[in-house]
């Protein structure tokens, strides 16, 4: 089964907390390259999305430099996907569960 995966770029594919000196982007997040290579090997479609997606050349150049596979880059959240992978996502089940999850997460992080 080939899946369509939308994968957030910042904090998921690259380390945006520790950018390289003089750069806005960091190195690949641990395991990112291997995961995306595995997805491509099994035939998945990889859509990279980011607020920087309106300047896809910067992301494409970074992906090429680190030899990380992908199919397309966008700044618009894709809708025809099977899965969304994002470091800041909260899974929607019910609004009560979302409120509970956000309350729990807020107790353990600095806002």
C-alpha positions in Angstrom: 0.0 0.0 0.0 1.5 3.3 -1.1 0.8 6.1 1.3 0.8 9.8 0.9 2.7 11.4 3.8 2.7 15.1 4.6 5.8 15.8 6.7 6.5 19.1 8.5 10.0 20.4 7.7 10.8 22.5 10.8 11.6 20.5 13.9 10.7 17.3 12.2 13.0 16.9 9.2 15.6 19.4 10.3 16.7 20.6 13.7 15.4 24.2 13.8 16.4 24.7 17.4 20.1 24.5 16.6 20.7 26.1 13.2 24.1 25.9 11.8 26.2 29.1 12.4 25.1 31.8 9.9 22.2 29.7 8.7 18.5 29.4 9.4 18.4 25.6 9.1 20.1 23.0 11.2 21.2 19.5 10.4 18.7 16.7 9.8 16.8 15.6 12.9 18.1 12.3 14.2 16.6 9.5 12.1 14.9 11.8 9.6 17.0 10.8 6.6 16.7 7.1 7.3 12.9 7.3 7.9 12.3 9.2 4.6 14.6 6.8 2.7 12.5 4.0 4.1 9.2 5.6 3.2 10.5 6.1 -0.4 11.8 2.6 -0.6 8.3 1.2 0.2 6.7 3.5 -2.5 5.3 6.2 -0.3 4.8 9.8 -1.6 6.5 12.4 0.6 5.2 15.9 0.7 7.3 18.3 2.7 5.3 21.2 4.1 6.6 24.3 5.8 5.9 28.0 6.2 9.1 28.3 4.1 7.3 26.3 1.4 6.6 29.5 -0.5 10.4 29.4 -1.1 10.7 25.8 -2.1 14.2 26.2 -3.5 15.8 26.7 -0.1 14.2 23.5 1.2 14.9 21.6 -2.0 18.6 22.7 -1.8 18.8 21.6 1.8 17.1 18.2 1.0 19.5 17.6 -1.9 22.6 18.6 0.1 21.7 16.0 2.7 20.4 13.5 0.1 17.0 13.2 1.7 14.3 12.0 -0.7 10.9 13.8 -1.2 8.4 14.3 -3.9 7.1 17.8 -3.4 7.3 20.9 -1.2 4.5 23.2 -0.2 3.4 25.8 2.3 -0.2 24.7 2.1 -1.3 21.8 4.3 -2.1 19.0 1.8 -5.6 17.5 2.1 -5.3 14.3 0.0 -2.9 12.6 2.5 -3.0 9.4 4.5 -0.9 10.7 7.4 0.4 14.0 8.7 3.7 14.0 10.6 4.3 17.2 12.6 6.3 17.9 15.8 3.6 20.2 17.2 0.5 18.2 16.2 -2.3 17.2 18.6 -4.4 14.4 17.3 -8.1 15.3 17.1 -10.5 12.7 18.5 -13.0 14.9 20.4 -12.8 18.5 21.6 -12.8 17.4 25.2 -9.8 15.1 24.5 -8.0 17.9 22.7 -8.6 20.3 25.7 -7.3 17.6 28.1 -4.3 16.9 25.9 -3.4 20.6 25.6 -3.8 21.0 29.4 -1.5 18.0 30.0 1.1 19.2 27.5 1.1 22.7 28.9 1.9 21.5 32.4 5.1 19.9 31.0 6.4 22.6 28.7 7.4 26.2 28.7 4.9 28.3 26.8 
